[in-house]
Amino acid sequence: MSQSTAQPTAPTTPVVSEARVWEALTQVEDPELGVDIVNLGLVYAIRVHGTRVAVEMTLTSLGCPAGPQIEQAVIEALGNVGTMESIQVLEPYLRHEQTRTRSRAREAIAEIRRRYEIA
């Protein structure tokens, strides 16, 4: 009988790429608007260092009541990307020049909801 000399392979940690993080964040919707946080422009930057991910984002308004829910959804979505050592979600408030863009986006979403009778 011959014995196998194959060495066991070390477990690998899934590679976390910026593209995978962006894709995961498209699954996180603002519960009040029904649109994902990426397309709403709420995510400013993503930094990936090995398995560590930092997300810089904002909310749609000061004191957004859905803030904790959105932050938890981000953490859960990123947890599905791979093994994370830490996740940091920053919440800088909307910069003045962005408020008009967000307002127009909300108006467009409201118009779509009215037009298609979406609750």
C-alpha positions in Angstrom: 0.0 0.0 0.0 1.2 3.5 -0.7 0.7 6.4 1.6 -0.4 9.8 0.4 2.1 12.6 0.9 -0.3 15.4 0.1 0.0 18.3 2.5 -3.3 19.8 3.9 -4.0 23.2 2.6 -4.3 26.1 4.9 -7.8 27.6 5.0 -8.1 30.7 2.9 -9.9 33.9 3.7 -12.1 35.2 0.9 -10.5 38.2 -0.8 -12.4 41.4 -0.1 -12.4 43.7 -3.0 -13.8 47.2 -3.3 -16.0 46.0 -6.1 -17.6 43.3 -3.9 -18.2 45.9 -1.1 -19.9 48.3 -3.6 -22.0 45.4 -4.9 -23.0 44.4 -1.3 -24.0 47.9 -0.5 -26.4 48.1 -3.4 -28.5 45.6 -1.4 -29.0 48.1 1.4 -32.1 50.2 0.9 -33.1 53.4 2.6 -36.4 52.1 4.1 -38.1 55.4 3.7 -37.3 55.8 0.0 -37.0 52.2 -1.2 -33.8 53.0 -3.1 -30.4 51.5 -2.3 -27.8 53.7 -0.5 -25.3 53.5 -3.4 -27.7 54.9 -6.0 -28.9 57.5 -3.6 -25.3 58.7 -3.4 -25.1 58.2 0.3 -21.8 56.2 0.1 -18.8 58.6 -0.3 -15.9 56.2 -0.1 -14.8 52.6 0.6 -11.4 51.5 1.8 -10.4 47.9 1.9 -7.2 46.8 3.7 -7.0 43.0 3.7 -10.2 41.9 5.4 -10.8 45.3 7.0 -13.4 47.5 5.4 -14.1 51.2 6.1 -17.2 52.8 4.6 -17.7 56.6 4.6 -21.3 57.4 4.1 -24.1 59.8 5.2 -27.8 59.7 5.7 -30.6 61.5 3.8 -31.2 64.0 6.6 -29.9 65.2 10.0 -31.4 63.0 12.7 -32.6 60.5 10.1 -34.9 58.1 12.0 -33.8 55.2 9.9 -30.1 55.8 10.6 -29.6 52.9 13.0 -31.5 50.5 10.7 -29.4 51.5 7.7 -26.1 51.2 9.6 -27.1 47.7 10.8 -28.0 46.7 7.3 -24.6 48.0 6.1 -22.8 45.9 8.7 -24.9 42.8 7.8 -24.3 43.3 4.0 -20.6 43.7 4.5 -20.5 40.6 6.8 -21.7 38.6 3.8 -18.8 39.7 1.6 -16.1 37.9 3.5 -14.5 37.6 6.9 -14.3 41.1 8.3 -11.9 42.1 11.1 -13.6 45.5 11.5 -16.2 47.6 9.8 -16.3 51.3 10.3 -19.3 53.3 9.2 -18.8 57.0 9.3 -21.7 59.4 9.1 -20.7 62.8 7.8 -23.7 64.9 7.3 -24.7 66.1 3.8 -22.5 68.8 2.5 -24.4 71.9 1.5 -23.7 71.4 -2.2 -25.2 67.9 -1.9 -28.5 68.9 -0.4 -30.0 70.1 -3.6 -29.0 66.9 -5.4 -30.6 64.8 -2.6 -33.7 67.0 -2.7 -34.1 66.5 -6.5 -33.6 62.7 -6.0 -36.3 62.6 -3.4 -38.6 64.6 -5.6 -37.9 62.2 -8.5 -38.6 59.2 -6.4 -41.8 60.7 -5.1 -42.9 61.3 -8.7 -42.1 57.7 -9.7 -44.1 56.4 -6.7 -47.1 58.6 -7.6 -46.9 57.7 -11.3 -46.8 54.0 -10.6 -48.9 54.0 -7.5 -46.2 52.6 -5.2 -46.8 53.0 -1.5 
